[in-house]
Amino acid sequence: MRIGIIGAGMAGLSCAHALRSQGHHPVLFDKGRGPGGRMSTRRVDTPLGEAAFDHGAQYLTARDPAFVAQVERWAQDRHVARWSPAGPDAWVGTPAMNAPIRAMAAECDVRWNTAIAGLCHDGGWRIGDERFDAAIVAVPAEQVAPLVADHDGALADAARAAVSDPCWTVMAAFDGPVPTDCDRFADIGIIGSAVRNSAKPGRTGPEAWVLQASAGWSRAHIEDEPDMIARALLAAFADHIGALSPTIIATSVHRWRYAKTGTSARGAFWNAEIRLGACGDWLLGPRIEAAWLSGQQLAAFVGPAR
C-alpha cells in the first residue's frame, strides 16, 4: 500500500521504516523545516561562537529489547552516546539530540514544510494533493482529534482524553563555566530540569544550559511573555547555584504546548476497515522509546504487503 503519514517525529519515522520493511510505500508529511520535533536542537550565534541547545527531550532511555537493539545500532553509527548524569541507561544524540531522527529521515520520503490541516476519505485517502491507500497520524494527541474526528470517533475521543503537559524552556549561553560540578539538576523549585548541554558527548561551543520549567508552573504561565519566563527561570537557577558569575551572552526561549504527553495505554491504533491509524508516545507512555515502539506496533497491525 501507499501510506501517507502525518508527522515525521520518532513515532512516524519508526512506523515508516517498519512499513517499508514489510513492502509498503510510506510518505511522510511534517510542518517542520527539518528533522527534530520534540528532539530538536536549536543553534544560537554568540560572541564566542555558535551555542547548541537540545531544547526538547534531554535524553532517551532504552529498556525494551527491540529498542535496545535499535539504540545499539545508532551507537555503532555514532548517532548516540551514553550520558551518565541521567542514569546508567540514558543516551543522547550526537552531535545533537536530533541525530537519530536525522538518520531515520534520510532514508525516508519526507515532505518538510508541509502542514496538513485535514484528511479526506473517499474510498482512499487524500492528504494534501496526493492520494493514498491508508493514512496514519503520528502527531501529538491534541492535534490528532481535529484530523480524524470525521472518520473515527473512538480515536478522536482517545486523543482528546490524553492531555499533554506544557513546558517553557529557556536556553542560556555563558562566557565561562557556571560554578557547579553537576551537569544536570531535576526538580529545583519552578525548574523541572536544568542541563549543562555543552557537557554532553560530542558538543562544542560555549557553556550552554537548558532550563525547563515544571509542568505546573508552565501551565500557570503558559501565556506569559518570553522575557518574563527567561527572567524567572534564570533567577531560580541562580538562587539554586548560589550565583551566576559568568556573563550571559545569549538567550532564547521556547514554549512547548505539548511537551510531556498523557497516555491512553493502547500502544497504537489501527482501523482496518477504513485503513486509518495512529501512533505516538501518547498511545503508550511519555518517552522517546514509547514513541518508537508505538510506531513499530502500528506497522505490525497494518501487516505485510500482499
Secondary structure as UniProt FT lines:
FT   STRAND          2..6
FT   HELIX           10..21
FT   TURN            22..23
FT   STRAND          25..29
FT   HELIX           37..39
FT   STRAND          42..46
FT   TURN            47..48
FT   STRAND          49..53
FT   STRAND          60..61
FT   HELIX           65..76
FT   TURN            77..78
FT   STRAND          80..82
FT   HELIX           84..86
FT   TURN            88..89
FT   STRAND          90..93
FT   TURN            97..98
FT   HELIX           99..106
FT   STRAND          110..111
FT   STRAND          120..121
FT   STRAND          125..127
FT   TURN            128..129
FT   STRAND          130..132
FT   STRAND          134..137
FT   HELIX           141..148
FT   TURN            149..151
FT   HELIX           153..161
FT   STRAND          165..174
FT   STRAND          184..188
FT   TURN            189..190
FT   STRAND          191..196
FT   HELIX           197..199
FT   TURN            201..202
FT   STRAND          207..213
FT   HELIX           215..220
FT   TURN            221..223
FT   HELIX           226..241
FT   STRAND          248..260
FT   STRAND          269..271
FT   TURN            272..275
FT   STRAND          276..278
FT   HELIX           281..283
FT   HELIX           288..302
//
